[in-house]
Amino acid sequence: RQPLSPCVAGERLCSTEEATPGTGTYTRHGFIFSSLAGCLERRNEDSELPVVSVVRDSESQLLPNVGAVVTCKVCSINSRFAKVHILYVGSTPLKSTFRGTIRREDIRATEKDKVEVYKSFRPSDIVLAKVISLGDVQSNYLLSTAENELGVVVARSEAGVQMVPISWCEMQCPRTHTKEFRKVARVQPQFLQT
């Protein structure tokens, strides 16, 4: 283990021939870059190449990794994607918010060409999603809800009441009985938060 050296987000760390990218990094054009400000860490694991990671100082910040299930809040939608803020990785709250994008083609596993973003999410919905690729300095984490367990878990109706899921694609307001379209998650018990 080598001493940690500080680095800034977007800094070019080394080539992919010299090391393997770890957490807090991304690759582009054969080089490994830091995706956050922190300290550079090189670890020689079993592989021939050392693993370079960037860790936040002191209380190393938990980062959404590829494959992680995250809880996020929808900020805005358009016809191509939904923009979200990632609030939790698993059940751990994040100290700072990360931005994410759920593209239209990543909302459902089937009939992707028929998916309409506004029938899947609305701003302020709380959504369970899976990280499918890491963001870099300019862009966001790419997220997917294309599994039955993923999708909207909490949504409020126009009357401001928390809606109840009535099918995999609809939620209903218990007060007005108005139905709204959503990509509803079949929530697994371990993800239910009080």
Residue pairs with C-beta under 8 A, 6 or more apart in sequence:
1 41
1 42
1 43
2 41
2 42
4 39
4 40
4 41
4 55
5 39
5 40
6 37
6 38
6 39
6 40
7 13
7 34
7 37
7 38
7 39
7 40
7 54
8 34
8 37
9 34
9 35
9 36
9 37
9 137
10 33
10 34
10 35
10 136
10 137
11 33
11 34
12 31
12 32
12 33
13 19
13 25
13 31
13 32
13 33
13 34
13 40
13 52
13 54
14 31
14 32
14 52
15 30
15 31
15 32
16 27
16 30
16 31
16 32
17 30
18 49
18 50
19 32
19 42
19 49
19 50
19 51
19 52
20 47
20 49
20 50
20 51
20 52
21 27
21 32
21 51
21 52
22 41
22 43
22 51
22 52
22 53
22 54
23 53
23 54
23 55
23 63
23 65
24 34
24 35
24 36
24 38
24 53
24 54
24 55
24 56
24 63
25 32
25 33
25 34
25 35
25 52
25 53
25 54
26 32
26 33
26 35
26 134
26 135
26 136
27 33
28 136
32 52
33 136
33 137
34 40
34 54
35 54
35 134
35 135
35 136
35 137
36 54
36 56
36 61
36 63
37 54
37 56
38 54
38 55
38 56
38 57
38 60
38 61
39 54
39 55
39 56
39 57
40 52
40 53
40 54
41 52
41 53
41 54
41 55
42 50
42 51
42 52
43 50
43 51
43 53
44 50
44 51
45 51
59 95
61 94
61 95
61 96
62 89
62 92
62 94
62 95
63 89
63 98
64 70
64 86
64 89
64 94
64 98
64 100
64 131
64 134
64 141
65 89
65 131
65 134
66 131
66 132
66 133
66 134
67 130
67 131
68 89
68 90
68 130
68 131
69 89
69 90
69 128
69 129
69 130
69 150
69 191
70 86
70 87
70 88
70 89
70 90
70 100
70 128
70 129
70 130
70 131
70 141
70 143
71 86
71 87
71 88
71 126
71 127
71 128
71 153
71 191
71 193
72 84
72 85
72 86
72 87
72 100
72 126
72 127
72 129
72 143
73 84
73 85
73 87
73 124
73 125
73 126
73 127
74 82
74 83
74 84
74 121
74 122
74 123
74 124
74 125
74 126
74 127
75 83
75 84
75 85
75 123
76 82
76 83
76 123
77 83
77 117
77 118
77 121
77 122
77 123
78 117
79 104
79 116
79 117
79 118
80 103
80 104
80 117
81 101
81 102
81 103
81 104
81 117
82 101
82 102
82 117
82 120
82 121
82 127
83 99
83 100
83 101
83 140
84 99
84 100
84 101
84 102
84 127
84 129
84 143
85 97
85 98
85 99
85 100
86 94
86 97
86 98
86 99
86 100
86 141
86 143
87 93
87 94
87 97
88 94
91 191
91 193
98 135
98 140
98 141
99 135
99 140
99 141
100 129
100 131
100 135
100 140
100 141
100 142
100 143
101 139
101 140
101 141
101 142
101 143
102 121
102 127
102 129
102 142
102 143
102 144
102 145
103 142
104 112
104 115
104 116
104 117
105 112
105 115
106 132
106 142
106 143
106 144
106 145
106 146
107 115
107 117
107 120
107 121
107 144
107 145
107 146
107 183
108 115
108 120
108 145
108 146
108 183
109 146
109 147
118 181
119 169
119 181
119 182
119 183
120 145
120 151
120 152
120 181
120 182
120 183
121 127
121 152
121 182
121 183
122 155
122 180
122 182
124 156
125 152
125 154
125 155
125 182
126 152
126 153
126 154
126 155
127 145
127 150
127 151
127 152
127 153
127 185
128 145
128 149
128 150
128 151
128 153
128 185
128 187
128 191
129 143
129 144
129 145
129 150
130 143
130 144
130 145
130 147
130 150
131 141
131 142
131 143
132 142
132 143
132 144
133 141
133 142
134 141
135 141
135 142
144 150
145 151
145 183
145 185
148 168
148 185
148 186
149 185
149 186
149 187
149 188
149 191
150 185
151 168
151 182
151 183
151 184
151 185
151 186
152 165
152 171
152 182
152 183
152 184
152 185
153 185
153 187
153 191
154 162
155 162
155 163
155 171
155 180
155 182
156 162
156 163
157 163
157 171
157 173
157 175
157 176
157 178
157 180
158 173
158 176
158 178
159 173
159 175
159 176
159 178
161 173
161 174
161 175
161 176
162 174
163 171
163 172
163 173
163 174
163 180
163 182
164 171
164 172
164 174
165 171
165 182
165 184
166 172
166 179
167 184
168 183
168 184
168 186
169 181
169 182
169 183
169 184
170 179
170 180
170 181
170 182
170 184
171 179
171 180
171 182
171 184
172 178
172 179
172 180
173 179
173 180
